[in-house]
Amino acid sequence: MKKIVNGKELQEKILESIHTLCGTVKETLGPKGNNVLIDHSTFSPFITNDGVTIAKNIESDDETIGAILEIVKEASIKTNEEVGDGTTTTLVLLESLYEQSIEYVKNGMRPILLKKELEKTLEIIIEHLKKRKRKATIEDLKRIACIAANEEELGQFAFQVFQKVKQKEAISIKEIQENTTKVSYFKGYSCSTTAASPYFFKDKMTLNYKKAYVLLFNTALTNLEYISFLLNDILKNKRDLVIIAKEFDELVVENLVSLSLTEDRNICLLKIEEYGMHIYETLKDLEKITNANIIEQEIIVTENDIGLIENIEINKERIRIDFQITERIKQYIVNLKKEEKERTNDLEQEFYKNRIAMFSKGTAEIQLGAPTKTERIEKRMRLEDALCALSVANEGVLLGGGTSLLQIANELETRKEASQIWKETLKKPFQQILKNAGCNIETIESKMEKEKYKTIYNVSNETWEHCASTNVIDPYLVVLHALINATSIASMLLTTTSLIVNEYKNNSNKESEYNNW
């Protein structure tokens, strides 16, 4: 059954939804923001101050509010997808924009005109923002990591790992049940695989092959006759053999397991643990590294199809291969970068960036430890925030803590309604950070205005610092996307006059009542 909500009732529901979500999330903003405990249906409750995670977990039994909440969440989620940080700031800006704008609409202003004004004023704000950004130094990057991680030690750790591999997508995080956090670096190619049989490991956890032959099948291997001459060669010359294929016939697996055990030969059959075209793309990577030819159909294998791996490490989850950067591989990297730019899907872009990293700077695996699962989850979120902040900081940095937006607010001309709304909105992140730290907002804001914003109040250590030398900074892209996404959702809600929802969608009692009729 459909339900229509419009007019004043809808405006009130939108305000209630925004206050419900933003009111909870904004309490976490800044270095002295609070944490939120989240109960979860599938795993243990956990504590976090990550804005987008909190937002995603806020729901309502009210069908109307529930629908609006999903729209409001989109602003925070979009910022997280684009830059990985600034999600709470996005919601603080959104709340203020809508709250002030709807008052003008109630007083007779047309929503569509106000929407256009808000967007035009945003363009002016972005120009101000561009003028304020500067190139990030090494010290800036360290500080950004510490601010995003909300901890000096974890931030410094994130910075060191990022500096080594230069790319967020090249860093994986694995939670471990230890009290320490450590990192392993790998220079070479790695991909997820599974062995066709555990017996290839011969009771070992890891296999290490030197100068091994390799075959790459973009099909199944169902008959040993296709590789018979190669099997004779490895037995005669005592060579190791790795075969990667989509599938293996059971008899093929049994025979090669038996051969590896009776002849004491290093043989391993592997399947790539990817999906769709990612399997073929991984095979193409391995083709370039090993100089093998991808076999597209079951035919007699020739010498031209066989590749060579100088050094390969195989465990029960993945393989790692050492290789030399040749001119052929350099050109392959150039092609990968071109293909990556053509991808619009975030997951596809991440897949390409990870492959590019393996062909250039290498990869890193962080083993993240903490005494409890709850702490590991919270620590992981802060570490991911730090890595995301570092990945976008190369586009420039700004004065942090909401100060850049505060400065712009005091430069805006307020001849139109939209500029008046923005003037107040741009102050909100700065004010919320001070509020969460228990500071006197009026006193600090007044002093900064009196000194023409040449000094900044550092909430972390409760000291005044000169703007030219302060460590309180934010990545430019984080602030930019927070502004853009907050404006997008706030203005769309502003021009929404009716909402149609399934009345019984989230109400189990009503569903039961309906089913009993």
ZAMARGU-4260 file (C-alpha; in steps of 0.2 Angstrom, whole numbers, plus 5000, padded with zeros to 4 digits):
<rodrens>
0) 5000/5000/5000 | 5007/5017/4995 | 5007/5032/5006 | 5009/5050/5000 | 5017/5063/5011
5) 5019/5082/5006 | 5018/5100/5011 | 5022/5105/5028 | 5022/5087/5035 | 5035/5082/5022
10) 5046/5097/5027 | 5045/5092/5045 | 5049/5074/5042 | 5064/5079/5032 | 5070/5090/5046
15) 5067/5076/5058 | 5077/5064/5048 | 5092/5076/5045 | 5092/5080/5064 | 5091/5062/5068
20) 5106/5057/5057 | 5117/5073/5058 | 5114/5076/5076 | 5121/5059/5080 | 5136/5060/5068
25) 5142/5078/5072 | 5145/5074/5090 | 5161/5064/5083 | 5169/5079/5074 | 5186/5084/5078
30) 5201/5078/5088 | 5190/5078/5104 | 5174/5071/5096 | 5165/5057/5105 | 5163/5039/5100
35) 5147/5030/5096 | 5143/5012/5101 | 5134/5002/5087 | 5125/4986/5089 | 5125/4975/5074
40) 5114/4960/5069 | 5128/4950/5062 | 5143/4953/5073 | 5148/4960/5090 | 5144/4978/5095
45) 5158/4990/5091 | 5164/5008/5095 | 5168/5020/5082 | 5169/5039/5078 | 5169/5036/5059
50) 5155/5047/5052 | 5150/5036/5037 | 5149/5020/5047 | 5138/5028/5060 | 5127/5036/5047
55) 5125/5019/5038 | 5119/5011/5054 | 5105/5024/5058 | 5088/5018/5053 | 5069/5021/5058
60) 5053/5012/5059 | 5044/5027/5052 | 5043/5023/5033 | 5044/5041/5028 | 5059/5045/5039
65) 5067/5029/5034 | 5066/5034/5015 | 5073/5051/5019 | 5087/5045/5029 | 5093/5034/5014
70) 5094/5050/5004 | 5103/5060/5018 | 5116/5046/5020 | 5120/5047/5002 | 5130/5063/5005
75) 5141/5055/5017 | 5143/5039/5007 | 5148/5049/4992 | 5161/5059/5000 | 5168/5043/5008
80) 5169/5034/4991 | 5177/5049/4983 | 5190/5054/4996 | 5188/5042/5011 | 5187/5056/5024
85) 5176/5072/5028 | 5160/5062/5030 | 5155/5070/5046 | 5159/5088/5039 | 5148/5084/5024
90) 5133/5080/5036 | 5136/5096/5047 | 5136/5107/5031 | 5120/5098/5024 | 5111/5100/5040
95) 5114/5119/5041 | 5110/5121/5023 | 5093/5113/5023 | 5088/5120/5040 | 5091/5138/5035
100) 5085/5136/5017 | 5068/5129/5022 | 5064/5144/5032 | 5066/5155/5017 | 5054/5142/5007
105) 5042/5143/5021 | 5042/5162/5019 | 5037/5161/5001 | 5053/5159/4991 | 5053/5147/4977
110) 5064/5131/4981 | 5071/5130/4963 | 5077/5148/4963 | 5085/5146/4980 | 5093/5130/4974
115) 5101/5139/4959 | 5107/5153/4971 | 5115/5140/4983 | 5124/5132/4968 | 5130/5148/4961
120) 5137/5154/4978 | 5145/5137/4980 | 5155/5141/4964 | 5161/5157/4972 | 5166/5147/4988
125) 5176/5135/4978 | 5186/5149/4970 | 5190/5155/4987 | 5195/5138/4992 | 5206/5136/4977
130) 5216/5152/4982 | 5219/5145/4999 | 5226/5128/4995 | 5245/5125/4995 | 5256/5111/4990
135) 5258/5098/5004 | 5275/5096/5012 | 5282/5080/5020 | 5278/5087/5037 | 5260/5091/5031
140) 5257/5073/5025 | 5263/5067/5042 | 5251/5079/5051 | 5237/5074/5040 | 5239/5056/5043
145) 5239/5059/5062 | 5224/5070/5061 | 5214/5058/5051 | 5219/5043/5062 | 5216/5054/5078
150) 5232/5047/5085 | 5250/5051/5083 | 5257/5034/5083 | 5245/5026/5071 | 5246/5042/5060
155) 5265/5041/5059 | 5263/5022/5055 | 5251/5025/5041 | 5262/5039/5034 | 5277/5027/5033
160) 5268/5013/5024 | 5260/5025/5012 | 5277/5033/5008 | 5284/5016/5004 | 5271/5011/4991
165) 5264/5028/4986 | 5246/5021/4983 | 5232/5017/4995 | 5226/5003/4983 | 5243/4994/4986
170) 5240/4993/5004 | 5229/4979/5012 | 5224/4977/5030 | 5223/4961/5039 | 5217/4960/5057
175) 5227/4949/5069 | 5224/4943/5087 | 5240/4951/5094 | 5243/4967/5103 | 5256/4974/5090
180) 5253/4981/5072 | 5266/4977/5059 | 5269/4978/5040 | 5276/4967/5027 | 5282/4974/5010
185) 5282/4964/4994 | 5290/4969/4978 | 5283/4959/4965 | 5266/4952/4958 | 5253/4944/4969
190) 5236/4937/4967 | 5223/4926/4976 | 5224/4908/4971 | 5218/4891/4978 | 5227/4875/4975
195) 5217/4861/4966 | 5222/4849/4980 | 5230/4852/4997 | 5241/4837/4993 | 5252/4848/4982
200) 5258/4856/4998 | 5265/4840/5005 | 5262/4845/5023 | 5270/4862/5020 | 5262/4879/5023
205) 5272/4888/5009 | 5280/4882/4993 | 5295/4891/4985 | 5299/4886/4967 | 5315/4892/4958
210) 5315/4894/4939 | 5299/4885/4937 | 5289/4882/4921 | 5272/4890/4920 | 5257/4886/4909
215) 5242/4898/4909 | 5225/4891/4903 | 5210/4903/4900 | 5200/4887/4900 | 5199/4870/4909
220) 5213/4857/4908 | 5204/4840/4906 | 5218/4829/4898 | 5236/4826/4903 | 5240/4821/4884
225) 5240/4840/4880 | 5255/4843/4892 | 5263/4825/4891 | 5279/4832/4883 | 5281/4845/4896
230) 5279/4832/4910 | 5293/4821/4902 | 5304/4837/4902 | 5302/4842/4920 | 5305/4824/4926
235) 5320/4822/4915 | 5328/4839/4919 | 5321/4840/4937 | 5311/4857/4934 | 5297/4864/4944
240) 5280/4866/4936 | 5265/4878/4940 | 5249/4877/4930 | 5235/4890/4932 | 5218/4886/4924
245) 5200/4890/4926 | 5196/4871/4931 | 5205/4855/4932 | 5198/4837/4928 | 5198/4826/4944
250) 5209/4813/4935 | 5221/4826/4930 | 5223/4832/4948 | 5225/4815/4955 | 5238/4810/4942
255) 5248/4826/4945 | 5247/4824/4964 | 5253/4806/4962 | 5267/4812/4950 | 5273/4825/4962
260) 5274/4813/4977 | 5281/4798/4968 | 5294/4807/4958 | 5297/4820/4972 | 5294/4834/4959
265) 5287/4852/4963 | 5271/4853/4954 | 5256/4864/4959 | 5239/4866/4950 | 5231/4883/4954
270) 5215/4892/4951 | 5214/4912/4951 | 5201/4918/4965 | 5194/4932/4955 | 5178/4934/4945
275) 5172/4938/4927 | 5185/4947/4917 | 5196/4949/4932 | 5202/4932/4929 | 5208/4935/4912
280) 5216/4952/4916 | 5226/4943/4930 | 5231/4930/4917 | 5237/4944/4905 | 5248/4951/4920
285) 5255/4934/4922 | 5258/4932/4904 | 5269/4948/4903 | 5279/4943/4919 | 5282/4925/4913
290) 5283/4927/4894 | 5270/4912/4893 | 5256/4912/4881 | 5238/4911/4887 | 5231/4895/4881
295) 5213/4899/4875 | 5207/4881/4871 | 5213/4863/4875 | 5227/4859/4862 | 5244/4851/4863
300) 5255/4863/4872 | 5271/4868/4863 | 5287/4876/4869 | 5281/4893/4864 | 5267/4892/4876
305) 5278/4889/4891 | 5283/4903/4903 | 5297/4904/4916 | 5296/4911/4934 | 5312/4915/4942
310) 5305/4914/4960 | 5287/4910/4966 | 5280/4908/4983 | 5264/4899/4985 | 5253/4898/5000
315) 5235/4892/5002 | 5228/4909/4999 | 5239/4917/4986 | 5255/4917/4975 | 5269/4930/4975
320) 5281/4931/4960 | 5297/4940/4958 | 5301/4948/4941 | 5312/4960/4932 | 5305/4976/4925
325) 5308/4975/4906 | 5304/4987/4892 | 5289/4975/4888 | 5283/4977/4906 | 5286/4996/4906
330) 5275/4998/4890 | 5262/4986/4899 | 5261/4998/4914 | 5258/5013/4902 | 5243/5004/4894
335) 5236/4999/4911 | 5236/5017/4917 | 5227/5022/4901 | 5214/5008/4904 | 5212/5013/4922
340) 5207/5031/4917 | 5194/5024/4906 | 5186/5015/4920 | 5171/5024/4929 | 5167/5010/4942
345) 5176/5012/4958 | 5179/4994/4961 | 5186/4993/4943 | 5198/5008/4946 | 5204/5000/4962
350) 5207/4984/4953 | 5218/4993/4940 | 5227/5004/4953 | 5232/4988/4963 | 5239/4980/4948
355) 5249/4995/4943 | 5256/4997/4960 | 5262/4979/4959 | 5271/4983/4943 | 5279/4998/4950
360) 5281/5002/4969 | 5276/4986/4976 | 5263/4982/4989 | 5261/4982/5008 | 5251/4971/5020
365) 5247/4978/5037 | 5244/4966/5051 | 5233/4976/5062 | 5233/4970/5081 | 5223/4975/5096
370) 5218/4965/5112 | 5199/4964/5107 | 5189/4963/5091 | 5180/4979/5096 | 5196/4989/5097
375) 5203/4981/5081 | 5187/4987/5071 | 5189/5004/5078 | 5207/5005/5075 | 5205/4999/5057
380) 5193/5013/5053 | 5205/5026/5059 | 5219/5018/5049 | 5209/5018/5033 | 5204/5036/5036
385) 5223/5041/5038 | 5227/5031/5022 | 5213/5039/5012 | 5218/5057/5018 | 5236/5054/5012
390) 5230/5048/4995 | 5221/5064/4991 | 5233/5076/5000 | 5244/5078/4985 | 5231/5089/4977
395) 5235/5102/4990 | 5231/5106/5009 | 5221/5120/5018 | 5220/5127/5035 | 5211/5113/5045
400) 5198/5112/5059 | 5185/5122/5049 | 5196/5137/5049 | 5197/5139/5030 | 5178/5139/5028
405) 5177/5151/5043 | 5188/5163/5034 | 5178/5162/5018 | 5162/5164/5027 | 5168/5181/5033
410) 5173/5186/5015 | 5156/5182/5007 | 5145/5196/5002 | 5128/5194/5009 | 5117/5203/4997
415) 5107/5187/4992 | 5098/5174/5003 | 5109/5160/4997 | 5125/5169/5003 | 5117/5173/5020
420) 5113/5154/5021 | 5131/5150/5016 | 5139/5162/5028 | 5131/5154/5043 | 5134/5136/5036
425) 5152/5138/5033 | 5155/5142/5051 | 5147/5126/5057 | 5161/5113/5056 | 5173/5125/5065
430) 5159/5128/5079 | 5155/5110/5080 | 5173/5105/5083 | 5175/5118/5097 | 5158/5112/5104
435) 5164/5094/5105 | 5180/5099/5114 | 5170/5109/5127 | 5177/5126/5121 | 5169/5143/5122
440) 5165/5146/5104 | 5161/5164/5105 | 5177/5169/5114 | 5188/5159/5102 | 5179/5165/5087
445) 5180/5183/5093 | 5198/5182/5096 | 5202/5175/5078 | 5191/5188/5070 | 5200/5202/5080
450) 5217/5195/5074 | 5210/5194/5056 | 5212/5175/5056 | 5231/5175/5057 | 5230/5164/5072
455) 5221/5147/5074 | 5216/5138/5090 | 5223/5120/5090 | 5210/5110/5099 | 5221/5095/5101
460) 5234/5103/5112 | 5223/5118/5117 | 5235/5131/5111 | 5235/5146/5099 | 5246/5144/5084
465) 5251/5156/5069 | 5242/5150/5053 | 5258/5150/5043 | 5266/5137/5055 | 5251/5127/5062
470) 5250/5109/5060 | 5231/5110/5059 | 5227/5106/5041 | 5215/5097/5030 | 5217/5089/5012
475) 5209/5101/4999 | 5199/5088/4990 | 5191/5082/5007 | 5184/5099/5010 | 5179/5102/4992
480) 5169/5086/4991 | 5161/5089/5007 | 5154/5105/5001 | 5149/5098/4984 | 5140/5083/4991
485) 5131/5092/5005 | 5125/5105/4993 | 5119/5092/4981 | 5108/5082/4993 | 5102/5098/5003
490) 5096/5106/4987 | 5088/5091/4981 | 5078/5089/4997 | 5074/5107/4996 | 5065/5105/4979
495) 5056/5089/4984 | 5038/5093/4988 | 5030/5075/4989 | 5036/5058/4994 | 5028/5041/4990
500) 5032/5027/5001 | 5027/5009/5004 | 5017/5012/5020 | 5021/4994/5028 | 5038/4993/5021
505) 5047/4993/5038 | 5033/4990/5050 | 5033/4971/5055 | 5018/4973/5066 | 5008/4980/5051
510) 5014/4967/5040 | 5008/4953/5052 | 4991/4962/5053 | 4990/4964/5034 | 4994/4945/5032
515) 4980/4940/5045 | 4967/4949/5035
</rodrens>
